Amino acid sequence: MRPRILIVDDDEKIISMLRRGLAFEGYEVHTAANGAEGLKMVLNEEPDAVILDVMMPQVDGFEALRRLREGGSRIPVLMLTAKDELENRVKGLDTGADDYLVKPFALEELLARIRALLRRNSSDEQSTSKLTFEDISMDVSAREVLRGGQRLELTAKEFELLHLFLLNPKRVLSRDLIMDKIWGYDYSGESNVLEVYIAMLRQKTEEHGGKRVIQTIRGAGYILRGER
């Protein structure tokens, strides 16, 4: 069965371009013109991934995503935004987006990110492992993370990033490796998406008084280890 992709955007030119590109790659494409319509189609069509624009009439992308996640859906969501501002990117990621692209973007990059989202979602469904490091525990199959007995509410991408660290404790992970494993494309050095996620993950893992375990190794990358 072909993977189903739902595009939620009110820009006909964007929809037309994405529909042609995705269909050419073999995807089954569905479209919605606003967030309210998109939410209904998620229930009716059960897509494998959603491409969600931020600025839309009636129900914008942030609100649509919030309702989607509050309803328990873990469908991978790639957000599109015309605002290349940190505040908007963080808001989308914190609401539960798995990735984002700033308009204008290259179709090839969007396709690469969609492939990465679908690969990770398939991998997550097959994984049943449980991982621990100091007072952090992760149940991959239940997608639950605890620190000191406190449940951490992580977005899908934050979960994947922490999962990578837990699989490689006390090992320095380069930026290139993390970008390849989590985003599925080579890190260009032009985007600070990794730094944004690291900061958000640190905030959530430390919010109940936990010590910092995700350390920065200057010029090399990041490592999961206790403070020295």
Secondary structure, 3 states (H helix, E strand, C coil): CCCEEEEECCCHHHHHHHHHHHHHCCCEEEEECCHHHHHHHHHHHCCCEEEEECCCCCCCHHHHHHHHHHCCCCCCEEEEECCCCHHHHHHHHHHCCCEEEECCCCHHHHHHHHHHHHHHHHHHHHCCCEEEECCEEEECCCCEEEECCEEECCCHHHHHHHHHHHHCCCCCECHHHHHHHHHCCCCCCCCCHHHHHHHHHHHHHHCCCCCCCEEEECCCEEEECCCC
